[in-house]
Amino acid sequence: MPCAGPVPGPDQVRAGLGAGSALMSRIAYVNGRYLPHREAAVHVEDRGYQFADGVYEVCEVRGAAIVDERRHLQRLTRSLGELRIALPMSLIALGFVLRETVRRNRVRDGLVYLQITRGVARRDFPFPPLSVQPSLVVTARHLDQARIEATAHEGIAVVTVPDNRWDRVDIKSVSLLPNVLAKEAAKAAGAKEAWLVDREGFVTEGASSNAWIVTRDGTLVTRPAQHGILRGVTRSVILDVVAAQSLAFEERKFSVAEAYAAREAFVTSASQRVMPVVLIDGRPIGNGAPGFVATALRRDFSRYAEIG
Ligand code: PDD
C-alpha cells in the first residue's frame, strides 16, 4: 500500500481498507487523466460550473465491485440523451474508467461518482458547437459501512419541506439548466430570448431577462417580483424611471395573448439593458419595429443607473 508521506495533507484520506489502512492520496479522473485530488480541477467556464448543465451518477462500491453498473449507465445514457450531451466515450470505456478510479483509490466499500457536463465554452446560454467536448470527472471514496449499519439499526428521522426544487427562481442561482434549454429552443426557432410561461398562461420572465409589455393604451406592464421571477436590477432601475417620469404602469401578470396584442414589448437585463422585442412566436408586436417607450427607456437608462 503506497504511503503519501509522513504528514497527511487535506487531500489525503483513509481510503478503502477499513480500520488500520494506510493513509493515501485520493485520485480523481478528469478528462483523460488520473490526478491527485488536490490538482483535480475543471475549467471555470465549464458548463457544469456555470449552468449546472450536466448529469451525474453515484454507484455503490461493494467488495471493490461496482453495484448495478449496468442500470446506472442506462440511466446516465438516458439523462445525457434528454439533454443532448454526447457520451464522452463508449460505455465500455466508461466502465473501465469507473473501475480504474475505484482501484486507484483502493475503495472496497464506498461510492464512485461520475459527472458529465456539456464541456467548456464561453458563457452563453444556448448549447455550444458540437465540437465542444463533454467533460468527464470520476471520483471514488470509502464509506464506513459499520457506521451505516449502526445507523440502520437505529433508523433515521426525516422532516418535510415544500418541493420547490425549480420554484426558487428569485434566487440568482447557477441552477440554470431550464434556462439553458429554453434559450436553446429560442435559438432553434431563430429567436434571441425565450419567455417562460406559467401553468395559467401568464408570462413569468425571460430565460435571462425580465419581460415587459406596453399595452395598447400605453401602460407599462411587468410581473410582480415575488418568488416566480428574478428581481432584476435593470428592472428596478426601470421602475425608478417609471416613477420619476410618472409613466402609466401596472405591476401585474400578463398573458401570452396580451403580449401578442401589445403595442410594444421589451426585455431588461444587465447584459442587454432595455432590449425591444419585435416578434413573439413569429407574430409582429405593434408595427413590428422597436417601440417608442422601449427606445426612450433604453436611452434614459444610464441617467438612472448607478454608474461607477
Ligand atoms: N441574467 N431574469 C433572469 C432569469 C436572468 O437570468 C436575468 C439576468 C434577469 C435580469 O436581471 P438583471 O437585470 O439583474 O441582469 C432576469 C444575466 C444577465 C445572465 O445570466 O446572463
Residues whose N, C-alpha, C, O or C-beta is under 5 A from the ligand:
A	BS01	PDD	E205 G206 A207 S208 S209 N210 L230 R231 G232 V233 T234 R235 T268 S269 A270 S271
